[in-house]
């Protein structure tokens, strides 16, 4: 069954809390990873790896660099989850 | 045909480490390449590294570390009948490093070979030593990881010169005659991914080391935790009972990411990279020798080791701290 947007956002919040120490309640859709959440490219890779474990969706490096905001990742996972 | 008879298990009797005298700080590198202390600390976790003198060779460092491990083991050179040097940076292809290292340590005519599994080298060599002891092809083995990566680094390339360093670490491996639970070196889990040969390489003898950092980071943070957990499972060790987790000191961010996924909350995670840099096959025994010297590890406690690097090659095993 496909995950809802809220479920993905909540899951992503947990991942970002664990990987980068950013409290999950700060992980809102409009935040940018680099400027708002102070997450660098290596942490983004870790987030992608953890997202694959949690959501079963692979985010390759070449896609990862285009995902600038929390909403971008949520959208990516939702699209991949639906097409899977 | 008559066959040798070995022993039930093997253990590490002692570790030894050696670092060259010269300390190179991040600020020193920032004076010649476009980087800075804060960036290096946050991206790779290194504050300073040691670099060998211009005339100091891989064998020189191997002799230092090997001599310390031998002295700490209580054995004499005559007790050693096999010397394995894990290195990917020997000055010459032949002769190998192991035979001259043995001669300089006063070890008379042991079996002696070098092996190259890059940064996984020490764990490969430790497994080979353990197997040799268990099979009876050797009695006591001196295992050394020694590297002079500085001679393969482009000191104008800020992506690699901040990472790689020089050093050596060694272990003496000996038989355990008693019951299985006295064994000190667990089963190895090893493997390779030759399809990723282009992620870390030195093209030819006139080239410098190249690394595709992000691809290696992704592979390491994805693939290694399951290997580490499998090594625990084969040894019958619950990760929760590990006293230490000593991965190859590649990058502090990789170390922390793997540690989070191994599930060993009690384990002291080695962070020797902070003052040693990435010393490839030397990093694990060097880190262990320094942790033991500082009194951070109790004798008989369990440590999980995992080496990984160019090839790609990787290997993991649980050991008992000597």
Interface residues (C-beta under 8 A of the other chain):
Chain A: X18 X19 X40 X41 X42 X45 X46 X48 X49 X52 X61
Chain B: X42 X43 X214 X215 X217 X218 X221 X222 X253 X257 X260
